[in-house]
Amino acid sequence: MEKIDQAIFKHSRLKFHLKNAIETAEDNVDHEEIKNHRVCQLGKWLDSTEGKALPNRSEIIELHKNFHEEASQILDLALQGRKDEAIMHIQPLTSKFSQLSSQLVNKLAEIG
């Protein structure tokens, strides 16, 4: 499904933007889109008629919300210049952010 593929891609791009923010301590992303899971493309789709018909919608919404909360925390750390802490929060495989990201992508892949 194209919308799901786009959502996965955009969330992957978010990781890139967060890593850039960690390196530069500068904001290059829309804070509202990171902090509010309903503002991004996936969040809007989950609130649509099509999204509301998903059998595992509540689980996806919870993962998506937690993903955005963790991303927001990483961005805040990065912008405060707390680079080492931000890096710990975005580590592949071991961080909560990476685990939530993987779980969310897997749930979305089950749909598509």
matplotlib code that plots the C-alpha trace (Angstrom):
import matplotlib.pyplot as plt

x = [0.0, 1.5, 0.4, 2.1, 5.3, 5.3, 4.8, 7.6, 9.9, 9.0, 9.6, 13.0, 13.8, 12.9, 15.8, 18.1, 16.9, 17.3, 20.8, 21.6, 20.1, 22.3, 25.4, 24.6, 22.5, 20.2, 16.6, 15.9, 12.5, 9.0, 8.6, 4.9, 5.2, 7.6, 5.8, 2.3, 1.7, -1.5, 0.2, 2.4, 1.2, 0.8, -1.1, -3.5, -4.0, -4.7, -7.4, -8.9, -11.8, -9.4, -7.1, -10.0, -10.9, -7.6, -7.9, -4.8, -5.2, -5.0, -1.7, -0.3, -1.5, 0.1, 3.5, 3.3, 2.5, 5.4, 7.7, 6.9, 7.3, 10.8, 11.7, 10.6, 12.8, 15.8, 15.2, 15.0, 18.2, 19.9, 18.8, 20.0, 23.5, 23.2, 24.7, 25.9, 22.5, 20.7, 23.0, 22.2, 18.5, 18.9, 21.3, 20.4, 19.0, 19.4, 17.5, 13.8, 13.5, 15.0, 12.9, 9.7, 10.7, 11.2, 8.0, 6.0, 7.5, 6.8, 3.1, 2.8, 4.4, 1.8, -0.9, 0.8]
y = [0.0, 3.3, 5.3, 2.8, 2.8, 6.6, 6.6, 4.2, 6.3, 9.5, 7.9, 6.7, 10.3, 11.4, 9.3, 11.1, 14.5, 13.6, 12.4, 15.6, 17.6, 15.7, 16.5, 20.2, 21.0, 22.8, 22.3, 21.2, 19.6, 20.6, 20.3, 19.9, 17.0, 15.3, 16.0, 15.3, 11.8, 12.9, 15.7, 13.5, 11.7, 8.3, 9.9, 11.6, 8.4, 6.5, 9.0, 8.6, 6.4, 3.9, 4.0, 3.6, 0.3, -1.4, -4.4, -3.6, 0.1, 0.7, -1.2, 0.8, 4.1, 3.3, 2.4, 5.5, 7.7, 6.3, 6.6, 10.3, 10.8, 9.2, 11.2, 14.4, 13.6, 13.0, 16.3, 18.2, 16.6, 17.4, 21.1, 21.4, 20.3, 17.0, 15.1, 12.0, 11.5, 12.0, 9.5, 6.9, 7.4, 6.8, 3.9, 1.1, -2.1, -1.2, 2.1, 2.4, 4.7, 2.0, -0.7, 1.3, 2.2, -1.5, -2.6, 0.2, -0.7, -4.4, -3.7, -1.4, -4.1, -6.6, -4.4, -3.8]
z = [0.0, -1.1, 1.9, 4.3, 2.2, 2.3, 6.1, 6.6, 4.4, 6.2, 9.6, 8.3, 7.2, 10.7, 12.1, 9.6, 10.7, 14.4, 13.8, 12.0, 14.9, 17.3, 15.3, 14.8, 17.8, 15.3, 14.5, 10.9, 11.5, 12.3, 16.1, 15.9, 13.5, 15.9, 19.1, 17.9, 16.4, 14.8, 12.7, 10.5, 7.4, 9.2, 12.1, 9.7, 7.8, 11.0, 11.8, 8.3, 7.4, 5.9, 8.9, 11.4, 9.7, 10.5, 12.7, 14.8, 14.7, 18.5, 18.7, 15.8, 17.3, 20.6, 19.0, 16.8, 19.7, 21.7, 18.7, 18.5, 22.2, 22.1, 18.9, 20.7, 23.7, 21.4, 19.6, 22.9, 24.1, 20.8, 20.9, 24.5, 23.3, 25.3, 22.4, 24.3, 25.9, 22.6, 20.9, 23.6, 22.9, 19.2, 19.2, 16.7, 18.2, 21.8, 22.2, 23.0, 19.9, 17.6, 19.1, 18.7, 15.1, 14.3, 15.9, 14.1, 10.7, 11.3, 12.2, 9.1, 6.9, 8.1, 6.7, 3.3]

ax = plt.figure().add_subplot(projection="3d")
ax.plot(x, y, z, "-o")
ax.set_aspect("equal")
plt.show()
